[in-house]
């Protein structure tokens, strides 16, 4: 058998083996999560109806260990976690069907890091769609991806919310680019080059559905050539997404160039079955009030985001989100003139 043919044939067997292993792991994980759920339900019921306390749960953990020393994961601490796991989701029908699709380690990360049902639901849905490893999920939680996404949702312009595609939970108010290791003084070419060199990490940061189409993407309008810094396609939104990079603070004049690119994309590149193109202006800093004024006059679907070269502490992002919610509530209560 020729080597090339042999390699192709044997690789088919490897694919079958890999697929079977993945199915087996998924089945084992599903069974394990169901077990932890049932144990959590049992302990929850006992603590409510028979006043089980810390002493009894510790006795249970010791009993399990004595009966079968090969069993792991049933320490006193883990038994209480199972109880917390059950009580957190027992009344949430929306996510309960997805729980077996996440690993126990990822569940523990979400339980220990989230402060609200909305945040837990966000991370469960995100992990279920992306199949994040525990390391990837931990990085996303530490980077405050929930807070950054919720802030972006609240700041979407009327044009963005009026698009035929659903844009909520897709874009970020800020993007954490700590993985680039950029020096404090860098130019736009440095930023662009670093993003392309770390494309896998950048797409992970962008989120689900983004596919890279090219850097310095050429547009020809009339007799002139223009170049988009980075062009992506979003599979779920079914549209082109143009990224323009600015290393300074956002200025309203920055919008004009991006709006021109979006018009050119829609007229010359977009296919008939695709949705209107979206632009993301990624800048080093922005004033939210200036952004709001600028987008109120813009007719193009655009997001203004800033990038961070270091991770912002999650607590600061949470505080910023809470302050923004409070401001919205205050504005709702203010009568219009």
C-alpha positions as CSV (number, residue, x, y, z in Angstrom):
1,X,0.0,0.0,0.0
2,X,1.4,3.4,-1.0
3,X,2.4,5.6,2.0
4,X,0.0,8.4,1.1
5,X,-2.9,6.0,0.7
6,X,-2.0,4.2,3.9
7,X,-1.8,7.5,5.8
8,X,-5.3,8.5,4.6
9,X,-6.8,5.1,5.4
10,X,-5.2,4.9,8.9
11,X,-6.2,8.5,9.7
12,X,-9.8,7.5,9.2
13,X,-9.4,5.0,11.9
14,X,-7.8,7.6,14.2
15,X,-10.8,9.9,13.5
16,X,-13.2,7.1,14.5
17,X,-11.2,6.4,17.7
18,X,-11.2,10.2,18.6
19,X,-14.9,10.5,18.0
20,X,-15.7,7.5,20.2
21,X,-13.5,8.9,23.0
22,X,-15.2,12.2,22.8
23,X,-18.7,10.5,23.0
24,X,-17.5,8.4,25.9
25,X,-16.2,11.4,27.8
26,X,-19.4,13.3,27.2
27,X,-21.4,10.4,28.5
28,X,-19.3,9.9,31.6
29,X,-19.4,13.7,32.3
30,X,-23.2,13.8,31.9
31,X,-23.6,10.9,34.3
32,X,-21.3,12.5,36.8
33,X,-23.1,15.8,36.8
34,X,-26.4,14.0,37.2
35,X,-25.0,12.2,40.2
36,X,-23.7,15.4,41.8
37,X,-27.2,17.0,41.1
38,X,-29.0,14.1,42.8
39,X,-26.6,14.1,45.8
40,X,-27.1,17.8,46.1
41,X,-30.8,17.4,46.0
42,X,-30.7,14.7,48.7
43,X,-28.6,16.8,51.1
44,X,-30.7,19.9,50.4
45,X,-33.8,18.0,51.3
46,X,-32.3,16.5,54.4
47,X,-31.0,19.9,55.7
48,X,-34.5,21.3,55.2
49,X,-36.6,18.5,56.6
50,X,-34.3,16.7,59.0
51,X,-32.0,19.5,60.1
52,X,-28.9,18.0,58.7
53,X,-25.9,20.2,59.6
54,X,-22.2,20.3,59.1
55,X,-21.6,17.4,61.5
56,X,-23.9,15.0,59.6
57,X,-22.5,15.9,56.2
58,X,-19.0,15.3,57.5
59,X,-20.1,12.0,58.8
60,X,-21.5,11.2,55.4
61,X,-18.2,12.1,53.7
62,X,-16.2,9.9,56.2
63,X,-18.7,7.0,55.7
64,X,-18.3,7.1,51.9
65,X,-14.5,7.1,52.3
66,X,-14.6,4.1,54.7
67,X,-17.0,2.1,52.5
68,X,-15.0,2.6,49.3
69,X,-11.5,4.3,49.6
70,X,-11.2,4.4,45.8
71,X,-14.0,6.9,45.5
72,X,-12.7,10.5,45.1
73,X,-14.5,13.9,45.0
74,X,-16.9,13.2,47.9
75,X,-15.2,15.3,50.6
76,X,-17.3,17.4,53.0
77,X,-16.5,20.5,51.1
78,X,-17.5,18.9,47.7
79,X,-20.8,17.6,49.2
80,X,-21.7,21.1,50.3
81,X,-20.8,22.3,46.7
82,X,-23.2,19.7,45.3
83,X,-26.0,21.1,47.6
84,X,-25.2,24.6,46.4
85,X,-25.1,23.4,42.8
86,X,-28.6,21.9,43.1
87,X,-30.1,24.8,45.0
88,X,-28.7,27.4,42.6
89,X,-30.3,25.9,39.4
90,X,-33.2,23.8,40.6
91,X,-35.7,26.5,39.7
92,X,-34.0,27.7,36.5
93,X,-35.5,25.7,33.7
94,X,-33.6,27.7,31.0
95,X,-30.2,26.4,32.0
96,X,-31.0,23.1,33.8
97,X,-31.0,21.2,30.5
98,X,-27.5,22.4,29.7
99,X,-25.8,21.6,33.0
100,X,-24.7,18.1,32.0
101,X,-22.8,19.7,29.0
102,X,-20.3,21.4,31.3
103,X,-17.6,19.8,33.3
104,X,-17.7,19.9,37.1
105,X,-14.6,22.1,37.2
106,X,-16.3,24.7,35.0
107,X,-19.4,24.6,37.2
108,X,-17.3,25.3,40.2
109,X,-15.6,28.2,38.5
110,X,-19.0,29.7,37.6
111,X,-20.5,29.2,41.0
112,X,-17.5,30.7,42.9
113,X,-17.2,33.7,40.6
114,X,-20.7,34.8,39.7
115,X,-22.8,37.2,41.8
116,X,-26.2,36.9,40.0
117,X,-28.4,34.4,38.1
118,X,-27.9,36.5,35.0
119,X,-24.1,36.2,35.2
120,X,-24.2,32.4,35.9
121,X,-26.6,31.9,33.0
122,X,-24.3,34.0,30.7
123,X,-21.3,31.8,31.5
124,X,-23.2,28.5,31.2
125,X,-24.6,29.5,27.8
126,X,-21.2,30.8,26.7
127,X,-19.3,27.7,27.8
128,X,-21.9,25.3,26.3
129,X,-21.5,27.1,22.9
130,X,-17.7,27.3,22.9
131,X,-16.8,24.2,24.8
132,X,-14.3,26.2,26.9
133,X,-11.6,24.4,28.8
134,X,-11.4,25.3,32.5
135,X,-8.4,27.4,31.8
136,X,-10.1,29.3,29.0
137,X,-13.2,29.9,31.0
138,X,-11.2,31.1,34.0
139,X,-9.4,33.6,31.8
140,X,-12.7,34.9,30.4
141,X,-14.2,35.3,33.9
142,X,-11.1,37.1,35.2
143,X,-11.2,39.4,32.2
144,X,-14.8,40.4,33.1
145,X,-16.3,39.3,29.8
146,X,-19.8,39.3,31.3
147,X,-19.5,42.9,32.6
148,X,-17.9,44.1,29.3
149,X,-20.6,42.4,27.2
150,X,-23.5,43.8,29.3
151,X,-22.0,47.3,29.1
152,X,-21.8,47.0,25.3
153,X,-25.4,45.8,25.2
154,X,-26.6,48.9,27.0
155,X,-24.7,51.2,24.8
156,X,-25.8,49.8,21.4
157,X,-27.0,52.6,19.2
158,X,-30.6,52.7,17.7
159,X,-29.1,51.7,14.3
160,X,-27.5,48.6,15.8
161,X,-30.6,47.5,17.7
162,X,-32.7,48.1,14.5
163,X,-30.6,45.7,12.4
164,X,-32.3,42.5,11.1
165,X,-29.7,40.4,13.0
166,X,-29.6,40.2,16.8
167,X,-26.5,42.0,18.0
168,X,-26.9,41.6,21.8
169,X,-24.1,39.7,23.6
170,X,-21.8,39.8,20.5
171,X,-19.7,42.9,21.1
172,X,-17.7,44.2,24.1
173,X,-17.5,47.6,25.6
174,X,-13.7,47.0,25.9
175,X,-11.4,44.2,24.6
176,X,-8.7,42.7,26.8
177,X,-5.6,42.4,24.7
178,X,-3.2,41.6,27.6
179,X,-2.0,38.6,25.6
180,X,-0.3,40.9,23.0
181,X,2.4,42.1,25.5
182,X,2.4,45.5,23.7
183,X,4.8,48.2,24.9
184,X,3.1,51.3,26.4
185,X,4.2,53.3,23.3
186,X,3.0,51.5,20.2
187,X,1.5,52.6,16.9
188,X,-1.4,51.3,14.9
189,X,0.8,49.1,12.7
190,X,2.3,47.5,15.9
191,X,-1.2,46.9,17.2
192,X,-2.4,45.4,13.9
193,X,0.6,43.2,13.5
194,X,0.3,41.9,17.0
195,X,-3.4,41.1,16.6
196,X,-2.8,39.1,13.5
197,X,0.2,37.3,15.0
198,X,-2.0,36.3,18.0
199,X,-5.1,35.7,15.9
200,X,-6.2,32.6,17.8
201,X,-6.2,34.5,21.1
202,X,-7.8,37.5,19.5
203,X,-10.7,35.5,18.1
204,X,-11.2,33.8,21.5
205,X,-11.4,37.3,23.0
206,X,-13.9,38.5,20.2
207,X,-16.2,35.6,20.9
208,X,-18.3,33.0,19.1
209,X,-18.8,33.2,15.4
210,X,-16.0,35.5,14.2
211,X,-14.0,34.3,11.1
212,X,-10.9,36.2,9.9
213,X,-11.0,37.4,6.3
214,X,-7.9,39.5,6.1
215,X,-5.8,42.5,7.2
216,X,-5.4,45.6,5.1
217,X,-8.5,44.4,3.2
218,X,-8.5,46.3,-0.1
219,X,-11.6,48.2,-1.2
220,X,-11.6,49.9,-4.6
221,X,-13.9,52.9,-5.0
222,X,-13.7,54.8,-8.2
223,X,-10.0,55.1,-9.1
224,X,-8.8,55.0,-5.4
225,X,-7.9,52.1,-3.1
226,X,-8.8,52.0,0.5
227,X,-7.7,49.5,3.2
228,X,-9.7,48.1,6.2
229,X,-7.4,47.3,9.1
230,X,-9.0,44.0,9.9
231,X,-12.0,42.3,8.3
232,X,-14.0,39.5,9.8
233,X,-17.2,37.6,8.9
234,X,-19.6,36.7,11.7
235,X,-21.3,33.4,11.0
236,X,-24.3,33.9,13.4
237,X,-24.9,37.6,12.4
238,X,-24.3,36.6,8.7
239,X,-22.5,39.9,8.0
240,X,-19.1,41.4,7.5
241,X,-17.5,43.1,10.5
242,X,-14.8,45.7,9.9
243,X,-12.4,46.7,12.6
244,X,-10.6,50.0,12.5
245,X,-7.8,50.5,15.0
246,X,-6.9,53.8,16.7
247,X,-4.2,54.1,19.3
248,X,-5.5,57.4,20.7
249,X,-8.7,58.6,22.3
250,X,-11.9,58.4,20.3
251,X,-12.8,61.4,18.2
252,X,-16.1,61.9,16.4
253,X,-14.2,62.5,13.2
254,X,-12.9,58.9,13.4
255,X,-16.4,57.7,12.4
256,X,-16.4,59.1,8.9
257,X,-13.7,56.7,7.6
258,X,-15.4,53.7,9.1
259,X,-18.8,54.6,7.8
260,X,-17.3,55.0,4.3
261,X,-15.8,51.5,4.5
262,X,-19.2,50.0,5.6
263,X,-20.9,51.7,2.6
264,X,-18.3,50.2,0.3
265,X,-18.6,46.8,1.8
266,X,-22.4,46.8,1.5
267,X,-22.3,48.0,-2.1
268,X,-19.4,46.0,-3.5
269,X,-18.6,43.0,-1.2
270,X,-21.7,42.0,0.7
271,X,-23.8,39.2,-0.9
272,X,-27.5,39.5,-1.4
273,X,-28.3,36.9,1.3
274,X,-26.1,38.6,3.9
275,X,-27.1,41.3,6.5
276,X,-25.7,44.8,6.6
277,X,-22.1,45.2,7.5
278,X,-21.1,46.3,11.0
279,X,-18.1,48.4,12.0
280,X,-16.1,48.3,15.2
281,X,-13.9,51.2,16.1
282,X,-11.3,49.9,18.5
283,X,-9.5,52.8,20.3
284,X,-7.2,53.2,23.2
285,X,-9.6,55.4,25.2
286,X,-13.1,56.8,24.9
287,X,-15.4,59.2,26.6
288,X,-18.9,57.5,26.8
289,X,-20.7,60.8,26.6
290,X,-18.8,61.8,23.4
291,X,-19.5,58.3,22.0
292,X,-23.2,58.6,22.7
293,X,-23.5,62.0,21.0
294,X,-21.5,60.7,18.0
295,X,-23.6,57.6,17.5
296,X,-26.9,59.4,17.9
297,X,-26.1,61.2,14.6
298,X,-24.6,58.2,12.8
299,X,-26.6,56.2,10.3
300,X,-24.2,53.3,10.2
301,X,-24.2,50.2,12.5
302,X,-21.1,50.9,14.5
303,X,-19.7,49.9,17.9
304,X,-17.1,52.1,19.6
305,X,-14.9,50.0,22.0
306,X,-11.6,50.5,23.7
307,X,-8.8,48.1,24.2
308,X,-6.9,47.3,27.3
309,X,-3.3,46.1,27.3
310,X,-3.7,44.8,30.8
311,X,-6.6,43.0,32.5
312,X,-8.9,45.3,34.4
313,X,-9.8,43.8,37.8
314,X,-13.2,42.1,37.6
315,X,-14.4,44.0,40.7
316,X,-13.8,47.4,39.0
317,X,-15.7,46.2,35.9
318,X,-18.6,45.1,38.1
319,X,-18.6,48.4,39.9
320,X,-18.6,50.2,36.5
321,X,-21.6,48.1,35.4
322,X,-23.5,48.7,38.6
323,X,-22.9,52.5,38.3
324,X,-24.1,52.4,34.7
325,X,-27.3,50.6,35.7
326,X,-27.9,53.1,38.4
327,X,-27.4,56.0,36.0
328,X,-29.9,54.4,33.6
329,X,-32.5,54.1,36.4
330,X,-31.9,57.7,37.4
331,X,-32.4,58.9,33.8
332,X,-35.6,56.8,33.4
333,X,-37.0,58.6,36.4
334,X,-36.1,62.1,35.1
335,X,-39.1,63.7,33.3
336,X,-38.5,64.9,29.7
337,X,-38.7,68.6,29.0
